[in-house]
Amino acid sequence: MSIRVLDTRETYRLITDGAGHFAVVEVRCNHVYSLCGHARAGAPDSEQGMAEVAAASGWSSEAAARRCFDAAVRGEEYFKQMLW
């Protein structure tokens, strides 16, 4: 499986496996975590790690993953403004 990063903003990545599956992962301390799914599994920040966490929480459609990605980025911006 080949994972491709479609977009990166803040600590978030919108990824695809090239077979019509999409997911959003968050990168923290050299690990990736599934953002939009039931499981919050973590794995090393690598192509294999991104594939593992996406599979553990379930891949999404492109539209659902993009909504999740946009919401995460908006939320990050909101929290940055609140802290400063």
C-alpha positions in Angstrom: 0.0 0.0 0.0 1.3 3.4 -0.9 0.2 6.3 1.2 0.1 9.8 -0.3 -0.2 13.0 1.6 -2.7 15.3 -0.2 -2.6 18.3 2.2 -0.8 19.3 5.3 -1.8 22.1 7.6 -0.8 22.7 11.2 -0.2 19.2 12.6 -2.8 17.5 10.3 -2.4 15.5 7.2 -5.1 14.5 4.7 -3.9 11.1 3.3 -5.0 8.6 0.7 -4.0 5.1 -0.1 -4.7 5.7 -3.8 -7.6 3.2 -3.9 -10.4 5.6 -3.0 -9.8 5.6 0.7 -9.0 8.7 2.7 -8.1 9.6 6.3 -6.9 12.4 8.5 -4.0 11.9 10.8 -2.4 14.2 13.4 1.4 14.3 13.9 2.7 14.7 17.4 6.2 13.9 18.7 7.2 11.7 15.7 4.0 9.7 15.9 0.8 9.8 13.9 -2.7 9.5 15.3 -6.0 8.9 13.6 -8.2 12.0 13.9 -11.5 11.0 12.4 -12.6 7.6 13.5 -13.5 5.6 16.5 -10.0 4.5 17.5 -7.2 6.9 18.5 -4.4 4.5 17.7 -0.9 5.8 17.4 2.1 4.6 15.3 5.5 5.9 14.3 5.4 8.8 11.7 6.0 6.8 8.5 4.1 5.6 5.5 3.4 2.3 7.3 2.4 4.1 10.5 -0.1 6.3 8.6 -1.6 3.2 6.9 -1.9 1.4 10.3 -3.7 4.2 12.1 -6.1 4.9 9.2 -7.0 1.2 8.9 -7.5 0.9 12.7 -10.0 3.7 12.8 -11.5 3.1 9.4 -10.9 4.8 6.1 -13.4 7.5 4.9 -14.7 8.9 1.7 -12.8 11.8 0.3 -15.7 14.2 1.2 -15.9 13.0 4.8 -12.1 13.1 5.2 -11.9 16.7 3.8 -14.7 17.8 6.2 -12.8 16.3 9.1 -9.5 17.9 7.9 -11.0 21.3 7.5 -12.7 21.1 10.9 -9.5 20.1 12.6 -7.6 23.0 11.0 -10.3 25.5 11.9 -10.3 24.2 15.5 -6.5 24.6 15.7 -6.7 28.2 14.5 -9.4 28.9 17.1 -7.4 27.5 20.0 -4.3 29.4 18.9 -6.3 32.7 19.0 -7.7 31.8 22.4 -4.3 31.1 23.9 -2.7 34.3 22.6 
